[in-house]
Amino acid sequence: MNKDIKTGKREIGSFILVTIILFIAGLFMFCNQIFYTEQQIDVKKFEDTVLNAYYWDGEQYVPGEDAALYYGGYDGTINEVELMFESRLKEDTTISLYDASNMEEQYLIEQKVVRKGYKSACFYFDDKQLSNVRILFQSKDGNYNIAFPAGTIQVVERSGNLIQKNREYFLKLGVVFMFSVILSLLLYISERKNKTANNGRISRDSNLELLRIVCMLFLVAHHFAVHGGLLGQSDSLPKTFGLIFLPVGKICFIAFIAISMYFLADGKNSSKRFLKCWLEVLFYSVILTGLTWLFGGCVSWKGFISCFFVMTGNSHGFAASYLLFLLIYPFVLKATKNCTKKQARYLLLFLFMVQIFSKILGTWTGYTQPIASELVLFIFCYVLSMNLKRYPVVLLDNKWFDFAVVLLVYLYVYVINVAAYSGNVSETTNFLRGITADESSIFFIIGGYALFYLFKNIHIPQSKMINTISASTFGVLLIHDHNFFRHLFWNEVVRTQIHFKSALFAIWFVVIVLIVFGVCAVIDYIRRILLENQIVTTKCFKALVSKLDGVLEDEN
């Protein structure tokens, strides 16, 4: 009896905790609609009164020399400028917003790249008393002015208020809370029916599952720097943070691959693994493409069709390559199952020449043969993991050695990036930066695998919480870095620009990274419990898995 009471109390406590987590996640997702109000200060159409050195050709405004948009005459504090176009931009556009209150001493407020096909651009910044702004429309590289369609410009005062005394505010809070309770109930019912909600990760070593979490946190920070506009700032705290997290993202990317390849090397083929992964990528590809279109993002009908073809269309590069690797994995497994040490080394050397050395040579000579790809990178990492697993390198079992390697790789890439972004560019700098341009860099391979072995050699008790959170890390990647959705996410959901000038930017950066990871993990957890776990138990899914396993079954 006492045991039943304790179990009931534990379940009630879990239900309340999940409801609170979902409620907080909902508040973050809709914080711009709940906690902020906007008051339009002024609005004007694009016309001669605001455009300088532009002429109308019947379809768009064509720039002349010293072309710019000047807008003033409003009265009040503003912290948002919105540009609304009547038709879509015809090319990627760098839009720069300047404070032109003093025409002789203009300074840049914000600069952002708006992708081809978008019909709007919004700038968010700290409260400013501006009497005039100057806006430049330039090519993505900033080399020339571009034409743009008719539209309007408006200035807005955006104010935040955590506690408001009006019906609409409490209604929004009530709706978010109601959906949190409903989702908690659905999760509770689903978990009662299916006790395998952790995707088989409960038995895995928590040290490597913890590494997945760490890698994904740093990848979120890396994408914040790249897609959140930090690197586009002048010398400032945001740019400093961007440069700090630029190298670590690539190292963690390789470490993330290394974890999967470690389990797959000399493993066993499973069609269930591929089908579950394919369904997950398809789910996020379609949903996020639809959301991007719904909220005014750039999605053509061709782009929408392509989102259904997740391995060859427009979804996520890492996900597409991983799925393709899982398709050929049974054949790679058979090909490497009985190879000797000499053959394994030869295969590794061959793939090194194709994927890594070809890019180093190409950076030096100025011409790269189009033989490398992200899929080949996965195959290379598999063969590398197979070699290291079958024929261990004793030195890699030393945690301090692993840590030193990771630190040295990080410092090397960081110094090169700082030199490049500060304008100290030479032929040598270009070459050194060129060989660290993507994940195939030998430095990221070394750093990523050293990070993998560092965590592999750290023994921690098995943790159900770590393993459960780890199961959602792939979903976190798919949500926050989707090809279509990422621009909308960082600019309109997170609104990274607002706190660039804040003295508390460092704290805000860390908090946002943690919140983005947490909210995305919660979303993926809901997907796994309410959708995936229901699909994988259906007769249709099991029959398909059996069919594919039968086709690929090892005759030996």
LINGI-V767716 format. One record per backbone hydrogen bond with DSSP energy under -0.5 kcal/mol. CO is the residue of the C=O (numbers start at 1). NH is the residue of the N-H. If there is no record, write none. Layout:
# LINGI-V767716
CO_NH + CO_NH
This chain:
# LINGI-V767716
1_5 + 2_6 + 3_7 + 4_8 + 5_9 + 6_10 + 7_11 + 8_12 + 9_13 + 10_14 + 11_15 + 12_16 + 13_17 + 14_18 + 15_19 + 16_20 + 17_21 + 18_22 + 19_23 + 20_24 + 21_25 + 22_26 + 23_27 + 24_28 + 25_29 + 26_30 + 28_31 + 30_33 + 30_34 + 31_35 + 35_161 + 37_159 + 38_40 + 39_157 + 42_155 + 44_153 + 45_47 + 47_50 + 47_51 + 50_70 + 52_68 + 53_64 + 55_62 + 60_57 + 60_62 + 61_148 + 62_55 + 64_67 + 68_52 + 68_70 + 69_135 + 71_133 + 76_130 + 78_128 + 79_125 + 80_156 + 81_123 + 82_84 + 82_154 + 83_85 + 83_121 + 84_152 + 89_117 + 92_140 + 93_95 + 93_114 + 94_96 + 94_138 + 95_112 + 96_98 + 96_136 + 97_109 + 97_110 + 98_100 + 98_134 + 99_107 + 101_103 + 102_105 + 107_99 + 110_97 + 112_95 + 112_114 + 113_115 + 114_93 + 115_118 + 118_89 + 119_85 + 121_83 + 123_81 + 128_78 + 128_130 + 131_73 + 132_100 + 133_71 + 134_98 + 135_69 + 136_96 + 136_138 + 137_146 + 138_94 + 139_142 + 144_139 + 148_61 + 150_86 + 151_46 + 152_84 + 153_44 + 154_82 + 155_41 + 155_42 + 156_79 + 156_80 + 156_158 + 157_39 + 157_159 + 159_37 + 162_164 + 164_166 + 166_170 + 167_171 + 168_172 + 169_173 + 170_174 + 171_175 + 172_176 + 173_177 + 174_178 + 175_179 + 176_180 + 177_181 + 178_182 + 179_183 + 180_184 + 181_185 + 182_186 + 183_187 + 184_188 + 185_189 + 186_190 + 187_191 + 188_192 + 189_193 + 190_194 + 196_199 + 198_201 + 200_203 + 201_204 + 205_209 + 206_210 + 207_211 + 208_212 + 209_213 + 210_214 + 211_215 + 212_216 + 213_217 + 214_218 + 215_219 + 216_220 + 217_221 + 218_222 + 219_223 + 220_224 + 221_225 + 222_226 + 223_227 + 223_228 + 224_228 + 224_230 + 225_230 + 225_231 + 230_233 + 236_240 + 237_241 + 238_242 + 239_243 + 240_244 + 241_245 + 242_246 + 243_247 + 244_248 + 245_249 + 246_250 + 247_251 + 248_252 + 249_253 + 250_254 + 251_255 + 252_256 + 253_257 + 254_258 + 255_259 + 256_260 + 257_261 + 258_262 + 259_263 + 260_264 + 261_265 + 264_267 + 270_273 + 270_274 + 271_275 + 272_276 + 273_277 + 274_278 + 275_279 + 276_280 + 277_281 + 278_282 + 279_283 + 280_284 + 281_285 + 282_286 + 283_287 + 284_288 + 285_289 + 286_290 + 287_291 + 288_292 + 289_293 + 290_294 + 291_295 + 292_297 + 293_296 + 296_119 + 297_299 + 300_304 + 301_305 + 302_306 + 303_307 + 305_308 + 306_309 + 308_310 + 309_312 + 309_313 + 313_315 + 315_483 + 316_320 + 317_321 + 318_322 + 319_323 + 320_324 + 321_325 + 322_326 + 323_327 + 324_328 + 325_329 + 326_330 + 328_331 + 328_332 + 329_333 + 330_334 + 331_335 + 332_336 + 333_337 + 334_338 + 336_339 + 340_344 + 341_345 + 342_346 + 343_347 + 344_348 + 345_349 + 346_350 + 347_351 + 348_352 + 349_353 + 350_354 + 351_355 + 352_356 + 352_357 + 353_358 + 356_359 + 356_360 + 357_361 + 358_362 + 359_363 + 360_364 + 361_365 + 362_366 + 369_371 + 369_372 + 373_377 + 374_378 + 375_379 + 376_380 + 377_381 + 378_382 + 379_383 + 380_384 + 381_385 + 382_386 + 383_387 + 384_388 + 385_389 + 386_390 + 387_391 + 392_394 + 393_396 + 394_397 + 395_398 + 397_399 + 398_402 + 399_403 + 400_404 + 401_405 + 402_406 + 403_407 + 404_408 + 405_409 + 406_410 + 407_411 + 408_412 + 409_413 + 410_414 + 411_415 + 412_416 + 413_417 + 414_418 + 415_419 + 416_420 + 417_421 + 418_422 + 419_424 + 420_423 + 423_425 + 426_430 + 427_431 + 428_432 + 429_433 + 430_434 + 431_435 + 433_436 + 434_437 + 438_441 + 441_445 + 442_446 + 443_447 + 444_448 + 445_449 + 446_450 + 447_451 + 448_452 + 449_453 + 450_454 + 451_455 + 452_456 + 453_457 + 455_458 + 457_459 + 458_460 + 463_467 + 464_468 + 465_469 + 466_470 + 467_471 + 469_472 + 470_473 + 472_476 + 473_477 + 474_478 + 475_479 + 476_480 + 477_481 + 479_482 + 482_486 + 484_488 + 485_489 + 486_490 + 487_491 + 488_492 + 488_493 + 489_493 + 489_494 + 490_496 + 495_498 + 496_499 + 497_500 + 499_502 + 502_505 + 504_508 + 505_509 + 506_510 + 507_511 + 508_512 + 509_513 + 510_514 + 511_515 + 512_516 + 513_517 + 514_518 + 515_519 + 516_520 + 517_521 + 518_522 + 519_523 + 520_524 + 521_525 + 522_526 + 523_527 + 524_528 + 525_529 + 526_530 + 527_531 + 527_532 + 528_533 + 531_535 + 532_536 + 535_538 + 538_542 + 539_543 + 540_544 + 541_545 + 542_546 + 543_547 + 544_548 + 545_549 + 546_550 + 547_551 + 548_552 + 549_553
